[in-house]
Amino acid sequence: MPAPPADGTALSSWDVTRASWALGIGKATGATLTLIPEAFPETISFQHLADVVEGSIVKRRAMNRPYGVAILAEGLAYRLGDREELERLLGYKVPLDAAGHLRLAEVPLARMMTDEITRRFAERNDSITIVPQTLGYVLRCGSAGAV
């Protein structure tokens, strides 16, 4: 997969097509923040992702809006390094699917982010309530006309 432009300009149409699920959900729900892998370099640290989410929350609070929705595309897990790096971060082996790709359902990105953001706020003697939801497989397997 090609990296996004280094100057931070727009995503290519190919990238937007691949990212359309997360971007479409973000737009439809009015999400405060939508993070997609195509907007980051080939490899990013989990701490960098957490910095972006935390920054968004802090900014919203400063604007007297202590609420919001953050959507993290599950494909971000592929940007957290190779299989060994991801397994080191998680502390367990991540199985592969039939095509030889990491089983994203085995990477609890929402839970990991919740724990990290909660820890960061606690370090500042602050608190936050986050309700993580993982749609992944359920979303991909639903019929287009499902209500």
Secondary structure in CASP SS format (residue, H / E / C, confidence):
PFRMAT SS
TARGET T0000
AUTHOR 0000-0000-0000
METHOD secondary structure of the structure
MODEL  1
M C 1.00
P C 1.00
A C 1.00
P C 1.00
P C 1.00
A C 1.00
D C 1.00
G C 1.00
T C 1.00
A C 1.00
L C 1.00
S C 1.00
S H 1.00
W H 1.00
D H 1.00
V H 1.00
T H 1.00
R H 1.00
A H 1.00
S H 1.00
W H 1.00
A H 1.00
L H 1.00
G H 1.00
I H 1.00
G H 1.00
K H 1.00
A H 1.00
T H 1.00
G C 1.00
A C 1.00
T C 1.00
L E 1.00
T E 1.00
L E 1.00
I C 1.00
P H 1.00
E H 1.00
A H 1.00
F C 1.00
P C 1.00
E C 1.00
T C 1.00
I C 1.00
S C 1.00
F H 1.00
Q H 1.00
H H 1.00
L H 1.00
A H 1.00
D H 1.00
V H 1.00
V H 1.00
E H 1.00
G H 1.00
S H 1.00
I H 1.00
V H 1.00
K H 1.00
R H 1.00
R H 1.00
A H 1.00
M C 1.00
N C 1.00
R C 1.00
P C 1.00
Y C 1.00
G C 1.00
V C 1.00
A E 1.00
I E 1.00
L E 1.00
A C 1.00
E H 1.00
G H 1.00
L H 1.00
A H 1.00
Y H 1.00
R H 1.00
L C 1.00
G C 1.00
D C 1.00
R H 1.00
E H 1.00
E H 1.00
L H 1.00
E H 1.00
R H 1.00
L H 1.00
L H 1.00
G C 1.00
Y C 1.00
K C 1.00
V C 1.00
P C 1.00
L E 1.00
D C 1.00
A C 1.00
A C 1.00
G C 1.00
H C 1.00
L E 1.00
R C 1.00
L H 1.00
A H 1.00
E H 1.00
V C 1.00
P C 1.00
L H 1.00
A H 1.00
R H 1.00
M H 1.00
M H 1.00
T H 1.00
D H 1.00
E H 1.00
I H 1.00
T H 1.00
R H 1.00
R H 1.00
F H 1.00
A H 1.00
E H 1.00
R C 1.00
N C 1.00
D C 1.00
S C 1.00
I C 1.00
T C 1.00
I C 1.00
V C 1.00
P C 1.00
Q C 1.00
T C 1.00
L C 1.00
G H 1.00
Y H 1.00
V H 1.00
L H 1.00
R H 1.00
C H 1.00
G C 1.00
S C 1.00
A C 1.00
G C 1.00
A C 1.00
V C 1.00
END
